[in-house]
């Protein structure tokens, strides 16, 4: 078992969610490694972008997460590694009207700044929740050893009662969530 919590998965998936502009949603499919070819955990987003957990081809073996879109590939390892294909992606100047990601150098400092100024932190609880969902759905796909379809809005697996049972523990009487 290669649990994502053991490999700091949330930190790396958070970078991918941020870079993809997907902080408020998540992938729609999760595919675990299998004997028939896929050697890494793979996520697919509604827009077709694929994200992989772990090292990737070429010199990307140092990457903790990789995402592939229409214009290229980004490979990242938090604070240690950044590679893009083509290489110009990481040096491209952002033009007027294009999306610019917020800068994050230190979550702890950003949190303390939020306390002082009442400004919202870069990584809100909602963003953290969506990133944690990526880890949870990945672990469930590993446990079940099969691809799963995920609805990031309803936060349930589609047509898969067995996978959905793994989203929560059974509650003991008289406790309920309301």
N, C-alpha and C positions, 0 to 999 in steps of 0.2 A: 504494500500500500504506500503510495506516494502522496500523502496528504498535502494540500496546498498551504495549510497553515504552517507546516514545517519548513517551507521554502520561502517564506515571506511573500506569498502569492498576492495578498491584498495590496502591498506596497507597489508591486509591479503592475498589477491590473489597474490600480488607481492612475498610474502614469498613462497607460493606454487609454483608459476612459477619458482622461483629461485631454490627451492629444487628439483623440477622435471626436471630441466635442459631444461625448455620450454620457457625461456625468449624471444626467437625470433619467437615464434609461439603462439598457443593457442588451446583451446578445439575445437572439431568438432561438439559438440552437447550440448545444454543447456536445462535442464528440470526443470520447476518451480514446487513448491509444488502443490499437487493436492489432491482432495478428495479421490482418489483411492490408497492411501498408502504413497506416497513420501511426507515427511513433511519438507524437506529442499530443497533449490535450489541445483541442481546437474549439474555438467559439466562432459563430457566424452571426453577424448583425443583420438587421432587416435591409440595410442598404447594400449588402453583399460583401462588406469588409470582413476579412478573416483575421482572427487574433489567435496566436499560439502561445502556450506557456512553455518556456524553456528555450534553450539554444536553437539556433537556426542555421541553415546552410552557409557556405562560404566562411568568412571569418566571424560570422554571427554566433558561433558556439558560446561566446561569452554573454549572449543576450539572455535576460530573464523573461522577456516578453517581446513578441514580434507581431506587427500587424501589417496586412497587405491590402492595399486598395488599388483603385484604377491608375493612380499616378506613380505608384512605387511601393517601397517597403521601408518600414522603420523598425529598428531593433534597439532595445534599451535594457540596461541594467542600472537600476537606481543609483545615480551619483557616480557611476563608474564607467559607463559604456554607452555610446550612441553611434549608430551606424545607419546610413540610409542608402537606398538604391532607387534612383541614381543619387550619387553623393551630393548633388546640388540641393537636394531637399532641405538638408540641415543648414545650408548657408544662404538660402533664398531670402531676399528682402521682402518683407510683408508690405504690400501696397495699400494705398488708400481704399477703404471699403472692404478690405479682406479681414477675416477673423484673426484676432491676436489673442493668444492664450495669456492668462494672467501668470505672473511670475511667482514662483514659490521656491524659496531657498531653505526655509526651516519651519516646519509645522508648529513647533513649540513657541518660537518667537511670534509667529502669526497669531497663535492662540492668545498669547499674552497681550499682543497689540489689540486684539479684539476685545479683551477685558478692559483695557485702558480706554479705548475709543468707542466701544459699542458697535464697531464695524463688524460685519459678518466675516467669519473666518473663510479662508480659501477652500478648505474642505469641510463643508457643512455636514451635520449628521445625516442628511438625506443622501449626499454624495457618498459618504462612508457606507451607508446602508446598501446602495446599489453595488458598490465594490465588494462588500461582503457577500452579496447574492451571487456574484461571479464565483467566489471561492466555494460557497455552499453547493451551487449547481454543479461545479466541476467535481467536487468530492462525491456527490451523489452519482454522477455519471461513472466515476471510477468504481464505486461500490457495485453499481448495477452492471457495469461492463457493456454499456450500450449507449448509442446516441439518444439524446433527449431534446424535445422541443419545449421551449420556455416562453411564457408570455411575461415580458418584463413589466407590463402595466398591472396585470392582475396578480403577478408573482406566484404563478402556478405552472406546473408542467401540463402540456396539452395532451389530453386523452391518455394519461398515465397515472392511474390511482396508486400503483406501487411506488413510483417516484414521489408523488405528492405526500404519501404517508411519511416519507423521510424528511419532510420540511419542518415538522414539529413533533415533539414528544407527546404521547398521550398524557392528558392532565388527570391528576388524582382528584377524586371527589373531596370536597365540594367545589373545588377551584374551577373557574372558567375565565376565558378572556372575553371582555365585552367591548 
